[in-house]
Amino acid sequence: METFVAKTLQGLEEVLATELKQIGAQNVSIARRAVTFEGTLETLYKANFHIRTALRILRPIATFKAHSTDELYTQAKSITWDNYMDVGQSFLIETTLYSPIITNSRFATYKVKDAIADYFNEKYGKRPSISVSKPDIYLNLHISDTTCTLSLDSSGEPLFKRGYRVAQTEAPINEVLAAGMLLLAGWKGQSDFMDPMCGSGTIAIEAALIAQNIAPGIFRSSFAFENWKDFDADLFDSIYNDDSHEREFKHTIYASDISRKALAVAEANAKNAGLSKYIQFTACSFEDVPVQEKPLLMVTNPPYGERLNRNDVNALYSMIGSTLKHKFAGSTAWIISSNLDAFDKIGLKPDTKVRLINGSLPCDFRKYTLFSGKHKEFKSQKSKVVGTHGSCVRGSKLKAEDQSHEGKARIKPKRNDRKNFTPKSAPQRNAKPTKR
């Protein structure tokens, strides 16, 4: 058993911990923006491939004290780097500092880089190279006060870079944040779903992945651990090719936006992910959606106000509240926003508030249980309310050419073919085999 560290966004630590336990991680412990856990290489591979709310998975290889950059160099050079990389491999170091003693992250990175280069040069007469764009080995240096931890980064590119996005709108929501919001909302694909301000479609796509329990790592061309000296290709093959955990989704995901440009982006991303058959796209404003006959789950990320004036923001959030109250009785809506004053314009009392970070913006993620009539009457009848399944939204249709990908689905490539695989070019599957 080894100890690993999964990094995440603030507010998603408990969600991440739950995910890790579900894949068999042991001794799971929550920290700030991180979760430590114990497991084997199999656990590490599964964490990268299956976990939705992790940004990266680290494998610590050395922890030591350093009271200066010279001591940092000496300690780093003393590591037996042959165990982790070859002289012919390139590497990259990412440094995080929380220290009043070592205060320059660039200089700290430079010292560790020199230590690794000098280690190999003295032993083999050659130096490994630095690669910023596509290194073979990703290293992480974390310094807290005088405690320094050097780790192998098993993920490489951050895990929010799923691989299905082909285009994006301005300021799209992070995939890890979107998945975390959905899991916080309790989404498992048990009802219809809606994002009425879908932008580039991230929330809807992540909802489709969760609904079918498709591993988010399926779209990735590679992980950094595949370049490690102890990489077990057969073990990862077995994880990659196992789809026994996937499930059937019998409902519909509705995604709409007033911007046709944004909707085209969302459609392109969903098509590339092979998820178009599960998402119905509609070009319309939120207030124009039909009245919902049955309950559904809604998660949405409306404009916060950075590009809207105050009057526009107030009008938008007032419209959101009115539409929720009059058209979505019986449903549940979760809304994220950094504009706390705008929440007041919704005019509904939230059941739950979760503090999250979207980019650099502190946000509230609020749950609204929607009902007809007065709140007091609703509370008295709450115990009688059961069922969460919804029905279709019949809004204005997109043009026929915009729906040309409808009904197509993605087939997972064999792992050995991943290097040449892109989701949109994958062969199509219409039905899963009865035996996996």
Backbone hydrogen bonds in HBPLUS format (Angstrom, degrees):
<---DONOR---> <-ACCEPTOR-->    atom                        ^
c    i                          cat <-CA-CA->   ^        H-A-AA   ^      H-
h    n   atom  resd res      DA  || num        DHA   H-A  angle D-A-AA Bond
n    s   type  num  typ     dist DA aas  dist angle  dist       angle   num
A0002-GLU N   A0039-GLY O   2.82 MM  37  5.49 167.3  1.83 153.6 156.3     1
A0039-GLY N   A0002-GLU O   2.94 MM  37  5.49 148.2  2.04 146.5 156.8     2
A0004-PHE N   A0037-PHE O   2.75 MM  33  5.42 167.7  1.76 167.1 170.8     3
A0037-PHE N   A0004-PHE O   3.00 MM  33  5.42 156.5  2.05 144.5 147.8     4
A0005-VAL N   A0058-LEU O   2.99 MM  53  4.98 160.1  2.03 137.9 142.4     5
A0058-LEU N   A0005-VAL O   2.67 MM  53  4.98 173.1  1.68 157.7 158.6     6
A0006-ALA N   A0035-VAL O   2.84 MM  29  5.18 175.3  1.84 152.8 154.4     7
A0035-VAL N   A0006-ALA O   2.82 MM  29  5.18 148.1  1.92 145.9 156.4     8
A0007-LYS N   A0056-ARG O   2.93 MM  49  5.44 164.6  1.95 161.7 166.4     9
A0055-LEU N   A0007-LYS O   2.65 MM  48  5.36 170.9  1.65 147.0 150.4    10
A0008-THR N   A0033-ARG O   2.94 MM  25  5.08 164.4  1.97 130.3 128.7    11
A0012-LEU N   A0009-LEU O   3.08 MM   3  5.75 162.7  2.11 143.1 144.1    12
A0016-LEU N   A0012-LEU O   2.95 MM   4  6.14 163.6  1.97 157.8 162.2    13
A0017-ALA N   A0013-GLU O   2.92 MM   4  6.19 156.9  1.97 148.0 154.6    14
A0018-THR N   A0014-GLU O   3.05 MM   4  6.27 156.1  2.11 144.9 150.3    15
A0019-GLU N   A0015-VAL O   3.03 MM   4  6.36 158.4  2.08 149.6 155.4    16
A0020-LEU N   A0016-LEU O   2.93 MM   4  6.21 158.8  1.98 154.8 160.3    17
A0021-LYS N   A0017-ALA O   3.06 MM   4  6.32 157.2  2.11 148.8 154.4    18
A0022-GLN N   A0018-THR O   3.10 MM   4  6.34 147.6  2.21 144.7 153.5    19
A0022-GLN N   A0019-GLU O   3.12 MM   3  5.10 119.8  2.49  93.1 108.1    20
A0023-ILE N   A0020-LEU O   3.17 MM   3  5.39 142.7  2.32 101.6 111.6    21
A0025-ALA N   A0020-LEU O   3.04 MM   5  5.39 160.2  2.08 150.4 144.3    22
A0024-GLY N   A0021-LYS O   3.08 MM   3  5.14 161.2  2.12 105.8 110.8    23
A0026-GLN N   A0038-GLU O   2.89 MM  12  4.92 178.5  1.89 148.7 149.0    24
A0038-GLU N   A0026-GLN O   2.75 MM  12  4.92 160.0  1.79 150.9 152.6    25
A0029-SER N   A0036-THR O   2.85 MM   7  5.19 161.6  1.88 151.5 154.5    26
A0036-THR N   A0029-SER O   2.86 MM   7  5.19 150.3  1.95 160.0 160.0    27
A0031-ALA N   A0034-ALA O   2.80 MM   3  5.03 161.6  1.83 153.8 150.1    28
A0043-THR N   A0040-THR O   3.03 MM   3  5.11 117.4  2.44  97.3 112.0    29
A0044-LEU N   A0040-THR O   3.04 MM   4  6.44 155.6  2.10 149.0 156.0    30
A0045-TYR N   A0041-LEU O   2.88 MM   4  6.16 162.4  1.91 156.2 159.8    31
A0046-LYS N   A0042-GLU O   2.90 MM   4  6.09 165.8  1.92 151.5 155.8    32
A0047-ALA N   A0043-THR O   2.85 MM   4  6.01 152.4  1.93 147.0 154.8    33
A0048-ASN N   A0044-LEU O   3.20 MM   4  6.49 159.4  2.25 149.6 153.3    34
A0049-PHE N   A0045-TYR O   3.01 MM   4  6.20 155.3  2.07 149.0 156.5    35
A0050-HIS N   A0046-LYS O   2.72 MM   4  5.54 166.9  1.74 156.2 158.8    36
A0051-ILE N   A0047-ALA O   3.20 MM   4  5.16 148.1  2.31 121.7 130.9    37
A0217-GLY N   A0049-PHE O   3.02 MM 168  4.34 148.1  2.13 155.1 145.1    38
A0159-LEU N   A0055-LEU O   2.69 MM 104  4.86 171.3  1.70 142.2 143.0    39
A0154-SER N   A0057-ILE O   2.92 MM  97  5.64 150.2  2.01 164.5 172.3    40
A0059-ARG N   A0152-LEU O   2.76 MM  93  5.01 158.1  1.81 151.8 158.9    41
A0152-LEU N   A0059-ARG O   2.94 MM  93  5.01 165.4  1.96 135.3 132.4    42
A0061-ILE N   A0150-LEU O   2.85 MM  89  5.93 177.0  1.85 154.8 155.8    43
A0062-ALA N   A0150-LEU O   3.28 MM  88  5.34 147.1  2.39 150.9 149.8    44
A0150-LEU N   A0062-ALA O   2.88 MM  88  5.34 162.1  1.91 157.9 164.0    45
A0064-PHE N   A0148-CYS O   2.89 MM  84  5.35 156.7  1.95 150.7 158.5    46
A0148-CYS N   A0064-PHE O   2.73 MM  84  5.35 175.3  1.73 173.9 174.8    47
A0066-ALA N   A0146-THR O   2.84 MM  80  5.22 150.0  1.93 144.2 154.2    48
A0072-LEU N   A0068-SER O   2.98 MM   4  6.26 147.0  2.10 139.8 149.9    49
A0073-TYR N   A0069-THR O   2.93 MM   4  6.17 154.5  1.99 143.9 149.4    50
A0074-THR N   A0070-ASP O   3.04 MM   4  6.34 162.3  2.07 147.1 151.2    51
A0075-GLN N   A0071-GLU O   2.95 MM   4  6.09 167.5  1.96 152.1 155.1    52
A0076-ALA N   A0072-LEU O   2.95 MM   4  6.04 161.3  1.99 149.0 154.8    53
A0077-LYS N   A0073-TYR O   2.92 MM   4  6.06 155.1  1.98 150.9 157.6    54
A0078-SER N   A0074-THR O   3.19 MM   4  6.36 133.3  2.42 138.0 149.1    55
A0078-SER N   A0075-GLN O   3.23 MM   3  5.24 134.4  2.45  94.7 106.8    56
A0079-ILE N   A0076-ALA O   3.31 MM   3  5.68 162.7  2.34 108.1 113.2    57
A0081-TRP N   A0079-ILE O   2.95 MM   2  5.59 118.8  2.34 111.9  95.0    58
A0083-ASN N   A0080-THR O   3.12 MM   3  6.02 162.2  2.16 122.7 126.9    59
A0084-TYR N   A0081-TRP O   2.96 MM   3  5.42 157.8  2.01 114.2 121.2    60
A0085-MET N   A0081-TRP O   3.07 MM   4  6.21 146.7  2.18 161.6 171.7    61
A0089-GLN N   A0086-ASP O   3.05 MM   3  5.44 165.7  2.07 114.2 118.8    62
A0136-ASP N   A0090-SER O   3.15 MM  46  5.18 132.4  2.39 105.1 117.1    63
A0137-ILE N   A0090-SER O   2.99 MM  47  6.29 152.7  2.07 145.2 154.0    64
A0091-PHE N   A0129-SER O   2.97 MM  38  6.55 145.1  2.10 150.7 160.7    65
A0131-SER N   A0091-PHE O   3.20 MM  40  5.84 157.8  2.25 134.7 139.7    66
A0092-LEU N   A0137-ILE O   3.01 MM  45  6.51 140.1  2.17 158.7 169.9    67
A0139-LEU N   A0092-LEU O   2.79 MM  47  5.97 165.2  1.81 171.6 173.3    68
A0094-GLU N   A0139-LEU O   2.90 MM  45  6.27 157.1  1.95 146.7 152.3    69
A0141-LEU N   A0094-GLU O   2.78 MM  47  6.05 167.2  1.80 156.4 160.2    70
A0096-THR N   A0141-LEU O   2.84 MM  45  6.27 154.7  1.90 162.6 171.2    71
A0143-ILE N   A0096-THR O   2.92 MM  47  6.27 165.0  1.94 167.1 172.1    72
A0098-TYR N   A0143-ILE O   2.74 MM  45  5.94 142.2  1.88 158.7 170.9    73
A0145-ASP N   A0098-TYR O   2.81 MM  47  6.06 157.3  1.86 127.8 134.9    74
A0108-ALA N   A0104-ASN O   3.01 MM   4  6.25 158.1  2.06 152.3 159.1    75
A0109-THR N   A0105-SER O   2.92 MM   4  6.07 159.3  1.96 146.9 152.4    76
A0110-TYR N   A0106-ARG O   2.90 MM   4  6.12 155.8  1.96 144.9 152.0    77
A0111-LYS N   A0107-PHE O   2.94 MM   4  6.18 152.2  2.02 146.7 153.3    78
A0112-VAL N   A0108-ALA O   3.16 MM   4  6.45 160.1  2.20 150.6 154.7    79
A0113-LYS N   A0109-THR O   2.91 MM   4  6.11 160.1  1.95 152.0 158.3    80
A0114-ASP N   A0110-TYR O   2.92 MM   4  6.13 158.8  1.97 147.6 153.0    81
A0115-ALA N   A0111-LYS O   2.96 MM   4  6.18 152.0  2.04 142.0 150.1    82
A0116-ILE N   A0112-VAL O   3.01 MM   4  6.29 160.1  2.06 154.0 157.3    83
A0117-ALA N   A0113-LYS O   2.99 MM   4  6.20 168.0  2.01 152.1 155.9    84
A0118-ASP N   A0114-ASP O   2.79 MM   4  5.89 164.1  1.81 153.2 157.7    85
A0119-TYR N   A0115-ALA O   2.98 MM   4  6.07 149.8  2.08 140.5 148.8    86
A0120-PHE N   A0116-ILE O   3.21 MM   4  6.52 164.9  2.24 154.1 155.5    87
A0121-ASN N   A0117-ALA O   2.91 MM   4  6.05 156.2  1.97 147.6 155.4    88
A0122-GLU N   A0118-ASP O   2.96 MM   4  5.91 164.6  1.98 148.2 151.1    89
A0123-LYS N   A0119-TYR O   3.29 MM   4  6.36 141.8  2.45 135.2 145.1    90
A0124-TYR N   A0120-PHE O   2.71 MM   4  5.63 162.3  1.74 155.2 159.5    91
A0125-GLY N   A0121-ASN O   2.78 MM   4  4.28 137.0  1.97 116.3 124.9    92
A0153-ASP N   A0138-TYR O   2.84 MM  15  5.15 179.1  1.84 141.1 141.0    93
A0140-ASN N   A0151-SER O   2.82 MM  11  5.03 157.8  1.87 147.7 150.9    94
A0151-SER N   A0140-ASN O   2.85 MM  11  5.03 156.9  1.90 148.2 155.2    95
A0142-HIS N   A0149-THR O   2.94 MM   7  5.17 164.5  1.96 149.9 155.1    96
A0149-THR N   A0142-HIS O   2.83 MM   7  5.17 156.9  1.88 150.6 158.3    97
A0144-SER N   A0147-THR O   2.91 MM   3  5.24 162.8  1.94 155.5 157.9    98
A0147-THR N   A0144-SER O   2.94 MM   3  5.24 158.1  1.99 138.5 134.7    99
A0225-PHE N   A0154-SER O   3.01 MM  71  4.65 139.6  2.18 140.5 128.2   100
A0224-ALA N   A0155-SER O   3.28 MM  69  5.03 156.2  2.34  92.8  99.0   101
A0161-LYS N   A0158-PRO O   3.02 MM   3  5.81 159.9  2.06 120.5 126.6   102
A0162-ARG N   A0160-PHE O   2.89 MM   2  5.44 126.0  2.18 108.7  92.4   103
A0178-ALA N   A0174-ASN O   2.87 MM   4  6.16 160.7  1.91 155.4 161.4   104
A0179-ALA N   A0175-GLU O   2.95 MM   4  6.14 165.2  1.97 149.2 152.6   105
A0180-GLY N   A0176-VAL O   2.90 MM   4  6.04 156.6  1.95 145.3 152.5   106
A0181-MET N   A0177-LEU O   2.88 MM   4  6.09 156.4  1.93 152.6 158.1   107
A0182-LEU N   A0178-ALA O   3.09 MM   4  6.35 158.3  2.14 147.4 153.1   108
A0183-LEU N   A0179-ALA O   2.96 MM   4  6.23 157.4  2.01 150.9 156.8   109
A0184-LEU N   A0180-GLY O   2.86 MM   4  6.04 153.6  1.92 147.1 155.0   110
A0185-ALA N   A0181-MET O   2.92 MM   4  6.13 142.7  2.07 141.7 152.0   111
A0187-TRP N   A0182-LEU O   2.99 MM   5  5.44 162.5  2.02 161.1 155.4   112
A0186-GLY N   A0183-LEU O   3.05 MM   3  4.99 154.5  2.12  98.9 106.8   113
A0297-LEU N   A0192-ASP O   3.20 MM 105  6.56 167.2  2.22 145.6 146.5   114
A0193-PHE N   A0252-THR O   3.04 MM  59  6.46 154.6  2.10 153.6 156.6   115
A0254-TYR N   A0193-PHE O   2.77 MM  61  6.03 168.9  1.78 147.2 150.4   116
A0194-MET N   A0297-LEU O   2.97 MM 103  6.41 143.2  2.11 152.9 158.2   117
A0299-VAL N   A0194-MET O   3.23 MM 105  6.67 148.8  2.33 158.8 167.9   118
A0195-ASP N   A0254-TYR O   2.88 MM  59  6.34 152.4  1.96 160.2 169.5   119
A0256-SER N   A0195-ASP O   3.12 MM  61  6.54 161.0  2.16 148.1 151.2   120
A0198-CYS N   A0256-SER O   2.97 MM  58  5.76 167.0  1.99 152.5 155.3   121
A0201-GLY N   A0198-CYS O   2.84 MM   3  5.02 162.7  1.87 133.7 135.8   122
A0205-ILE N   A0201-GLY O   2.93 MM   4  6.06 162.0  1.96 159.0 164.3   123
A0206-GLU N   A0202-THR O   2.89 MM   4  6.05 168.6  1.90 155.8 159.1   124
A0207-ALA N   A0203-ILE O   2.87 MM   4  5.99 147.4  1.98 143.1 152.9   125
A0208-ALA N   A0204-ALA O   3.00 MM   4  6.28 147.0  2.11 142.2 150.4   126
A0209-LEU N   A0205-ILE O   3.00 MM   4  6.34 153.6  2.08 150.0 157.2   127
A0210-ILE N   A0206-GLU O   2.99 MM   4  6.21 161.3  2.02 149.2 153.7   128
A0211-ALA N   A0207-ALA O   2.88 MM   4  5.99 159.7  1.92 146.2 152.6   129
A0212-GLN N   A0208-ALA O   3.23 MM   4  6.39 148.3  2.34 141.4 147.5   130
A0213-ASN N   A0209-LEU O   2.87 MM   4  5.74 107.9  2.40 131.8 150.5   131
A0214-ILE N   A0209-LEU O   2.88 MM   5  5.03 153.8  1.95 148.6 151.4   132
A0213-ASN N   A0210-ILE O   2.98 MM   3  4.63 145.6  2.10  95.2 106.1   133
A0247-ARG N   A0212-GLN O   2.92 MM  35  4.82 158.0  1.97 123.5 129.0   134
A0218-ILE N   A0215-ALA O   3.22 MM   3  5.77 169.2  2.23 119.1 121.3   135
A0220-ARG N   A0217-GLY O   3.17 MM   3  5.39 153.7  2.25 107.6 115.2   136
A0226-GLU N   A0223-PHE O   3.12 MM   3  5.80 161.9  2.15 118.3 123.8   137
A0227-ASN N   A0224-ALA O   3.05 MM   3  5.86 171.0  2.06 125.6 128.5   138
A0228-TRP N   A0225-PHE O   3.14 MM   3  5.17 165.3  2.17 105.9 109.8   139
A0231-PHE N   A0228-TRP O   3.30 MM   3  5.24 161.0  2.34 108.3 107.7   140
A0236-PHE N   A0232-ASP O   3.12 MM   4  6.44 163.2  2.15 153.6 157.9   141
A0237-ASP N   A0233-ALA O   2.83 MM   4  5.99 153.0  1.90 148.1 156.5   142
A0238-SER N   A0234-ASP O   3.08 MM   4  6.33 155.6  2.15 146.1 151.1   143
A0239-ILE N   A0235-LEU O   3.25 MM   4  6.59 149.5  2.35 143.5 151.3   144
A0240-TYR N   A0236-PHE O   2.81 MM   4  5.96 169.4  1.82 158.8 161.8   145
A0241-ASN N   A0237-ASP O   2.91 MM   4  5.95 161.6  1.95 154.1 158.0   146
A0242-ASP N   A0239-ILE O   3.44 MM   3  5.41 158.2  2.49 100.1 106.3   147
A0246-GLU N   A0243-ASP O   3.10 MM   3  5.56 160.7  2.14 112.9 118.7   148
A0253-ILE N   A0278-TYR O   3.09 MM  25  6.10 155.3  2.15 158.6 165.1   149
A0280-GLN N   A0253-ILE O   2.77 MM  27  6.15 160.8  1.80 166.4 172.6   150
A0255-ALA N   A0280-GLN O   2.99 MM  25  6.10 170.7  2.00 149.2 150.6   151
A0282-THR N   A0255-ALA O   3.02 MM  27  6.42 145.1  2.14 147.6 154.9   152
A0257-ASP N   A0282-THR O   3.33 MM  25  6.95 142.7  2.48 155.5 165.8   153
A0284-CYS N   A0257-ASP O   3.20 MM  27  5.64 133.6  2.43 114.9 123.3   154
A0263-LEU N   A0259-SER O   3.02 MM   4  6.26 157.4  2.07 145.7 152.6   155
A0264-ALA N   A0260-ARG O   2.89 MM   4  6.09 149.4  1.99 146.5 153.6   156
A0265-VAL N   A0261-LYS O   3.21 MM   4  6.53 151.9  2.29 144.3 151.2   157
A0266-ALA N   A0262-ALA O   2.94 MM   4  6.28 159.9  1.98 151.7 157.3   158
A0267-GLU N   A0263-LEU O   2.88 MM   4  6.10 160.6  1.92 150.7 155.5   159
A0268-ALA N   A0264-ALA O   3.01 MM   4  6.18 156.3  2.07 143.0 149.4   160
A0269-ASN N   A0265-VAL O   3.01 MM   4  6.30 157.8  2.06 153.1 158.6   161
A0270-ALA N   A0266-ALA O   2.97 MM   4  6.21 162.3  2.01 152.3 157.2   162
A0271-LYS N   A0267-GLU O   2.85 MM   4  5.99 157.2  1.90 149.9 156.5   163
A0272-ASN N   A0268-ALA O   2.99 MM   4  6.15 156.9  2.04 143.9 150.0   164
A0273-ALA N   A0269-ASN O   3.04 MM   4  6.27 140.4  2.20 140.6 151.1   165
A0275-LEU N   A0270-ALA O   2.99 MM   5  5.29 166.3  2.00 158.7 155.9   166
A0274-GLY N   A0271-LYS O   3.01 MM   3  5.01 152.8  2.08 101.3 110.0   167
A0278-TYR N   A0275-LEU O   3.05 MM   3  5.70 157.3  2.11 119.4 126.1   168
A0279-ILE N   A0276-SER O   3.25 MM   3  5.33 155.1  2.31 104.9 111.9   169
A0288-ASP N   A0285-SER O   3.09 MM   3  5.43 151.9  2.17 108.2 116.7   170
A0289-VAL N   A0286-PHE O   3.24 MM   3  5.70 171.8  2.25 116.0 118.5   171
A0292-GLN N   A0327-LYS O   2.85 MM  35  5.68 169.5  1.86 150.0 153.3   172
A0332-THR N   A0296-LEU O   3.16 MM  36  6.58 161.4  2.20 164.0 169.6   173
A0298-MET N   A0332-THR O   2.86 MM  34  6.15 155.9  1.91 160.3 166.1   174
A0334-TRP N   A0298-MET O   2.77 MM  36  6.03 149.9  1.86 142.6 152.4   175
A0300-THR N   A0334-TRP O   3.05 MM  34  6.52 154.1  2.12 158.9 166.5   176
A0336-ILE N   A0300-THR O   3.26 MM  36  6.69 156.8  2.32 160.1 167.1   177
A0308-LEU N   A0305-GLY O   3.30 MM   3  4.61 162.9  2.33  90.9  95.8   178
A0313-VAL N   A0309-ASN O   2.99 MM   4  6.29 160.1  2.03 157.7 163.9   179
A0314-ASN N   A0310-ARG O   2.93 MM   4  6.16 167.1  1.95 154.4 157.4   180
A0315-ALA N   A0311-ASN O   2.98 MM   4  6.14 160.1  2.02 146.3 152.0   181
A0316-LEU N   A0312-ASP O   2.87 MM   4  6.03 157.6  1.92 148.4 154.8   182
A0317-TYR N   A0313-VAL O   2.99 MM   4  6.21 172.5  1.99 161.5 161.6   183
A0318-SER N   A0314-ASN O   2.98 MM   4  6.01 148.4  2.08 142.8 151.9   184
A0319-MET N   A0315-ALA O   2.98 MM   4  6.11 153.1  2.05 143.5 150.5   185
A0320-ILE N   A0316-LEU O   2.94 MM   4  6.27 150.3  2.03 144.9 153.7   186
A0321-GLY N   A0317-TYR O   3.08 MM   4  6.27 162.7  2.11 143.0 146.3   187
A0322-SER N   A0318-SER O   3.04 MM   4  6.27 163.5  2.06 148.9 153.3   188
A0323-THR N   A0319-MET O   2.88 MM   4  6.00 163.7  1.91 153.9 158.2   189
A0324-LEU N   A0320-ILE O   2.95 MM   4  6.10 162.4  1.98 151.9 156.9   190
A0325-LYS N   A0321-GLY O   3.06 MM   4  6.20 164.0  2.09 149.6 153.6   191
A0326-HIS N   A0322-SER O   3.06 MM   4  6.15 159.1  2.11 148.6 153.8   192
A0327-LYS N   A0323-THR O   2.94 MM   4  5.63 143.6  2.08 146.4 152.8   193
A0328-PHE N   A0324-LEU O   3.16 MM   4  5.14 143.6  2.30 131.6 134.8   194
A0331-SER N   A0328-PHE O   3.00 MM   3  5.49 162.6  2.03 137.5 140.3   195
A0330-GLY N   A0370-LEU O   2.89 MM  40  5.40 156.4  1.95 115.0 121.5   196
A0370-LEU N   A0331-SER O   3.03 MM  39  5.52 163.5  2.06 163.9 167.0   197
A0333-ALA N   A0368-TYR O   2.92 MM  35  5.12 168.1  1.93 150.4 153.7   198
A0368-TYR N   A0333-ALA O   2.68 MM  35  5.12 156.1  1.73 159.4 167.1   199
A0335-ILE N   A0366-ARG O   2.89 MM  31  5.35 153.9  1.96 147.6 154.6   200
A0366-ARG N   A0335-ILE O   2.86 MM  31  5.35 159.7  1.90 155.3 151.4   201
A0337-SER N   A0364-ASP O   3.04 MM  27  5.68 152.3  2.12 153.9 162.7   202
A0364-ASP N   A0337-SER O   2.96 MM  27  5.68 163.1  1.99 158.6 154.9   203
A0342-ALA N   A0339-ASN O   3.11 MM   3  5.32 125.1  2.43  99.0 112.5   204
A0344-ASP N   A0341-ASP O   3.09 MM   3  5.47 132.6  2.33 103.2 114.7   205
A0345-LYS N   A0342-ALA O   2.92 MM   3  5.31 136.7  2.11 108.8 120.5   206
A0346-ILE N   A0343-PHE O   3.01 MM   3  5.43 151.7  2.10 109.5 118.2   207
A0347-GLY N   A0344-ASP O   3.26 MM   3  5.77 140.0  2.43 108.0 116.2   208
A0351-ASP N   A0367-LYS O   2.74 MM  16  5.49 153.4  1.81 150.3 158.6   209
A0367-LYS N   A0352-THR O   2.98 MM  15  5.09 157.1  2.04 139.2 144.8   210
A0354-VAL N   A0365-PHE O   2.92 MM  11  4.97 150.3  2.01 131.7 141.4   211
A0365-PHE N   A0354-VAL O   2.76 MM  11  4.97 147.4  1.87 145.8 156.2   212
A0356-LEU N   A0363-CYS O   2.97 MM   7  5.13 165.3  1.99 139.2 144.1   213
A0363-CYS N   A0356-LEU O   2.74 MM   7  5.13 166.0  1.75 156.2 152.5   214
A0358-ASN N   A0361-LEU O   2.89 MM   3  5.18 164.4  1.92 153.9 152.7   215
A0361-LEU N   A0358-ASN O   3.02 MM   3  5.18 160.8  2.06 124.8 124.2   216
A0378-PHE N   A0374-LYS O   3.01 MM   4  6.32 154.5  2.08 149.6 157.6   217
A0379-LYS N   A0375-HIS O   2.95 MM   4  6.20 158.8  1.99 151.7 156.1   218
A0380-SER N   A0376-LYS O   3.24 MM   4  6.50 150.8  2.33 142.3 149.2   219
A0381-GLN N   A0377-GLU O   3.22 MM   4  6.47 133.2  2.45 139.9 151.6   220
A0381-GLN N   A0378-PHE O   3.05 MM   3  5.19 135.1  2.26 100.0 112.7   221
A0382-LYS N   A0378-PHE O   2.88 MM   4  5.83 110.6  2.37 143.3 161.7   222
A0382-LYS N   A0379-LYS O   3.33 MM   3  4.97 154.0  2.40  92.8 100.4   223
A0384-LYS N   A0381-GLN O   2.88 MM   3  5.47 149.8  1.97 117.0 126.4   224
A0385-VAL N   A0382-LYS O   3.11 MM   3  5.35 156.6  2.16 108.9 115.9   225
A0402-ASP N   A0399-LYS O   2.89 MM   3  5.24 133.6  2.11 106.5 119.9   226
A0403-GLN N   A0400-ALA O   3.01 MM   3  5.22 146.7  2.12 103.6 113.8   227
A0404-SER N   A0401-GLU O   3.47 MM   3  5.19 166.2  2.50 100.9 101.7   228
A0406-GLU N   A0403-GLN O   2.99 MM   3  5.46 164.6  2.01 119.2 124.2   229
A0408-LYS N   A0405-HIS O   3.14 MM   3  5.87 159.3  2.18 144.5 145.0   230
A0429-ARG N   A0409-ALA O   3.31 MM  20  5.53 150.1  2.40 113.1 121.7   231
A0417-ASP N   A0414-LYS O   2.89 MM   3  5.45 154.1  1.95 116.9 125.3   232
A0418-ARG N   A0415-ARG O   3.09 MM   3  5.22 167.9  2.11 111.4 114.8   233
A0420-ASN N   A0417-ASP O   3.18 MM   3  5.85 145.6  2.30 116.9 124.6   234
A0421-PHE N   A0418-ARG O   2.94 MM   3  4.73 167.3  1.95 108.4 111.5   235
A0425-SER N   A0422-THR O   2.97 MM   3  5.55 144.2  2.10 120.6 130.7   236
A0426-ALA N   A0423-PRO O   3.19 MM   3  5.31 162.4  2.22 107.5 112.9   237
